[in-house]
Amino acid sequence: MTALDRLQPANPREVNIFAPYMRAEKRPLLPLGIALYRLGRLEGQRGIEGGNNVDFVATWTIANLPADLSRCTVTFDNSPDLQYEMSITTFELVDYLIDVIINYKKYRIADFSKAFYRKLLRLE
């Protein structure tokens, strides 16, 4: 059982603060997205087409307001040479974490979306 299986929804007051920043179709998962954000850490695997998945650890600073910035660091294969960092608004990070939850429910693998990696690697 992973941390994603044990998430307890965030309190309604906190959810209400984030709700205006979230698209309607993602709001049902907002309580879990915020709960994951509050953990400040995610261990997962990046899916590689035609290859083996790569382990990663993502950590981030925890802010209180949706528009505050969080510093997010992702380290692949436990290697300092494969470490990437970005600053991102809290509501954007929560949005990406909701994508992780959706992906996990479908495939049982904790991984960020391609859009997250494009932002992390500054490809957009």
Phi, psi and omega in degrees: 000132182261173176301328180294329178286338185257005183299135173252130184305144176294162181289150185303326180298316179293321179298318180298327179292323182275336188308317181296341181271351188252140175296148186305320184290343180262349183300326178300331180264001181303318179302323179283324177299317178293319179299317178295317178303317182295340176289331178074012185198144175215129173254134182202196180224129175275122178289131179244120180297127177073012181215186178279146176296151180249125178294145174216159170233124176251134175229157179205155175283150183254122178251169184261331184250149183303325183272354176294156178269141172243141173265122184248131178236132177238126179244124180262142175053028178055032184245122177300335178288343181245045181247133182231146183226149173206157169260137186212146177294149182302317182294327176294317180296317178300320177300313178296324179291328174296320175300321177301315181297316178300313180299318181296319180296326180281313192244355181061026175233129177277111180209147176281166178283164176300324179299320177299313181294325176298319179292314181301317183270006179056046180261355181258000000 
